[in-house]
Amino acid sequence: MPHVALCQVTSTPDPAKNLELVRSGVQRAADAGASVVVFPEATMARFGTPLRPLAEPLDGPWASEVARIAERAGVLVVAGMFTPADADRVHNTLLITGRGHHLGYDKIHLYDAFGFFESRTVAPGEKVVTLTVDDVTLGFATCYDVRFPTLFQALAEQGASVVLLPASWGAGEGKREQWELLVQARALDSGSWVFGCDQADPTASGITDEKVLRAPTGVGHSLVADPFGRVRAGLDAGPDTLVIYADPELAEKSRRATGALANRRSGTIF
């Protein structure tokens, strides 16, 4: 199993500046022994920024430069970006690149909650995405997806023992606690490692602009939960990086112990 890094950053509205965050984060993570490097949702440009003018395809200049960064470092990079969808909307896409791979996951569940309406500017994805690296299958989910257990169970049923979960979690009363609880719950009920990589809290970087803070721009507190739902590592509010090894055999132990997948009754109402 590869060592996985979570790079908790505060994205700016400028994709070029955010490439520098990716470049420096990948270097730190690779130096620490990581072969998979995860950045938050909206790494390309933070929420609160007009997204349609910035959106690029996976073979566009932004994603192509991230691919070059990943290939030079010999790592797989996962980072949130925006790709064109229709005339008015974008896809909220996880770029997955490096180690001979270049693909995307479009966020399935859109954040129409807590007074924010992501679906006004973002079109939903439809496909579950997994990828095998070093004989370990990785699954992918984004932020609000964490509230939907069936996605994580579907990833597990497709062989994923590790789920990478970039986020730009909206702040508010009890929201940090919900984030931590949901990451643990999805790990337990899918029997998977869940690596939740949030945007750093912008206030920890000295950002006080109320317009910025009204958008879901992160609370920090990225964390790793093991397949039994135990927190194995975590960060505080500000920009930081952690690297951790996840034993894929623990996923099988959890699934045998809980029966959460084997005993699931698909198609029932309860």
N, C-alpha and C positions, 0 to 999 in steps of 0.2 A: 504494500500500500504506500502510495506517495505521502510525504509530509505536506500538509496543507497550511498555507498562510492566509490569514485574514488581514487585509490592509484597510483599516478604518480611516477614511479621509473625509475632508470637507470639500466637496466639489464647488467650483466657481461656475458662473454662467458661460465661460469661455472654453470651448472644447480644446483649443491649443494649450491653454494653461493646464487643463486637466490631463493632457497627455504627459506633461511633466510629472504630475502626481503619480501616474501609472509607471513612468520610467523609473522614478526614484523608489517607488514601492516595490516594484519587481526586483530591483537590484538588492534592496534590503532583504527581501524574502529569499531570494536565491542564495545570498551570502549566508543566510541562516539555515540553508539546507532544504528549502521548500522546492517541490517540483510542480505543485499546483498553487496558484496565487489568485485569491478572490478579492475583488473590489466591490463596493456597494452598487446597488441600483442607482441609476442616474449619474454614473461616473462621468459620462460624456458632458453633461450639463445638468446643474441642479434643477429641481422643480421650482416653479415660479418664473422660469425662463420660457419665452415663446419657443415651442419645441418644433413645430413644422418647418420653420426656416433652417433649423440645424440638422434635421434628419438626413441620414445618408444610408445607402445600402451597405451590406456586409463587405462588398468589394470597393467601397468608397475610401477616401483618404484617411479618415479617422481610424476605422477598423483595420485598414491595411498597415497603418503605423503601429497600432497595438500588436498586430501579428508579427511585425518585424522585431519589436521589443521582446515579445515572447520567444521567438525563434533564436534571437541572439543569446538570451539567457537560458535557453533549453528547458523552458517551463510551459505549462498550460496556464493561460490567463483567462479569468472570467470577470467581465466588467459590464455594467449596465450602460446601454446606449439607446438611441432612438433611430428607427428605420422607417422609411415612408410606408404608409398604409393606403390612404385614399386622399382625396383632394383636401380634406380638412384635418385628418388625424394621422397619427403615427402609430407604430408598434413600440411598446416598451420592451426592448430586446436585451437579452443577455448575450453578449458576444463571448464565444467560447473558442479560443484560438491558441495555437502552439502545439508542439509535439506532433506535428503532421496533421492537425485538425484545424478546421475553420468553419464554424457553424453558429447558429443562433437559436435561442429559445425565446418565443414571444409570450409575455406574461398573459396567463389565461384569465385570472380573476382580477377585475379592475376595482380600484379603490373608490367606490361610490359610497362613502361612509364618513361619519364625523364631520359633515358639512363640506366635504371635498368631493368633486365629481370628475374622476379620472377619465370616465368614458366620453366626456365632452371633447377631449383632445387625443385620446388613445383608443385604438381599436383592439379588441381582445384577440389573443392567440387561440389556437385550437389543438395543438399537438404537444403531447408529452415527449420530453427529450431526455435520453440517456446517452452516455458515452463511456467506453471502457478504456482505462488508462492503467498501465502496469497490472493488468489482470484484475482490476477492481472497477466495478461499474458505478459511475457517478450519475446522480439525478440532479435536475435543476428546477428551481422554483424561485419566485420573486415576491418578496414583501407580503402583500395582502394574500397571496396564495397560502400563507401559513395558517390562515383561518379555515382551510378546507382539507380535512383529513384524507378524503378520498384521493386527492392528487398524490399525496405522499405514499399512500398504500398502493396506488397504481405504479408509482416509480419503483417501490419495493418489489411488486409482482413482476416488473420488467427486469429485475435483477440488481437494482441499485442498493448498495449497502451504505452509501454516503450520499447525502443530499446537500448541495451547495445552494445557499439561500441569501443572495444579496438583497438589501433593503434600503429604503429611505423612509424610516418609520416616523409617522407624524407624532409630534409632541402633544402633551395634554395630560390631564389628571388620570393617573393609573395606567398610562400608555406604556411606560417602561416595564411595569410589572406584567402587563398583558404580553408584551413582546417576549419576555423571558419565559413566561409560563407556556406560551404557544410553541416556542422552539422546543422546550422540553417535552410537551405533549405530543408533538408530531414525531419526535424521535422515538418516544415510547410506543405510540400506536402504529408506527410503521416498522419498528425494530431496526432503525437506521441511525447512523451518525448524522446529525444536522449541524452544519456550519453556518450560523447566521451572521452575516457581515453587514452591519448597518453603516449609514453615513454617520460621521462624528457629529455631536451636538454643535451646531454652528456657534452657539454662545460661548463654547469652550475655546473657540478660535477668535473670540472678540467681535463676532458679528452681532449687531444689535438692531439692524434695520427691521422694523415690524413687518414690512412687505415680504421680506425673505422668510421671517419666522412664521408667517401665516401659512406658508406652503409646507408640505411634509418633507422637511429637510434633515430629519434624523435626530436621534436621541443618544447615539453612541451605544455603548454596552453590547457590542458584538460578543457572541458566545458560541461555545461548542457543547452540544449535548450528546451523550453517548446513547446507544440503542436501548438502554434501560431508563432513559430520561434524566440521567445525572449530569449536572454541569461539570465539565472537565477543565474548562478554561474560559476566561472572559476578560474584557477590557472595560475601562472606565469611559467617561464621556468624550474625551478629547481624541485627536488623531493619534493612532498607535498601530502597532503590528504585533500579531502573535502567530507562532508556528507550532503545530501540534501533529503528532502521528495518531492515526485512527486505525485500530485493529479491526479489519473486516470480519474476522471470525467472531467478534463479539455480537455482530448483527445476527448471525445464525444462532448463537446462544440465546439471544433475546427472543427471537421468533419461536424457537422451540419452547422456551419457558412460558411465554405469555399466550401463545396460540393466536395472536391478534390477526395474523393473516390466514392461517390454516382454518380457523373457526369462523371466519367472516362469511356471512350468508348474503351473497350478492343478490340483488333484486328484491329483497324483502323491504317492507315498509318501516320496520322498527330497527 
